[in-house]
Each structure stands twice: as structure tokens, then as C-alpha cells.
């Protein structure tokens, strides 16, 4: 495989994007709606993740001084678990944003 960067898209990057993210077909998802900092919400979230072998990346309480404040989480789970997660925890999943760098000419004028 030859790399043609900066003259267009790098073949290495295209080959990397075609590979599955995980050996088990899991994908990273973000949950920014529906979870809150209460015992009920956090126990539903943890019970689902632990009971279904869901990998937890990060969990962040927006302001833990206030009860039921918003909680943000990143998790890795299989696509067939998306609906069950949303149903059981009340959280809404979305794909994480991807940052793409400009692959234009890198020379300085």
C-alpha cells in the first residue's frame, strides 16, 4: 500500500476506516440525554452495563452538588444492544463526533 498524502486522501487512512472498530462488532456511543445523578438512574445504568458486558469509557456528572444533575457517558456496546439500553436506562445514544483534519497542501507561503 502506498501513501499519497498530501496529494489527496491517504490510502492508509481509508484502509483503517474500513476495518471494524472492535473484534466483537461493538461501537463507541455517547449518552448525553436521559441519565441523571440519582440513585435510580445510576443504578439502572450500571446494572445494564455490568449485566450486558458493556464497556464504560467515561462517566461525568455535570454538577454533582445538585441532585439529579445531567450525567454524560461514553460506552462501547453492540448495535443490537442500542434499543435495550435506551429502553432500560432512559438514556439516548448517539455516535460520537469525528474530527477530520484538512488534508490540503501543507506548504507555507
C-alpha positions, 0 to 999 in steps of 0.5 A: 500500500502506498501513501499519497498524502498530501496529494489527496486522501491517504490510502492508509487512512481509508484502509483503517476506516474500513476495518471494524472498530472492535473484534466483537462488532461493538461501537463507541456511543455517547449518552448525553440525554436521559441519565441523571445523578440519582440513585435510580438512574445510576443504578439502572445504568450500571446494572445494564452495563455490568449485566450486558458486558458493556464497556464504560469509557467515561462517566461525568456528572455535570454538577454533582452538588445538585441532585439529579444533575445531567450525567454524560457517558461514553460506552462501547456496546453492540448495535443490537444492544442500542434499543435495550439500553435506551429502553432500560436506562432512559438514556439516548445514544448517539455516535460520537463526533469525528474530527477530520483534519484538512488534508490540503497542501501543507506548504507555507507561503 
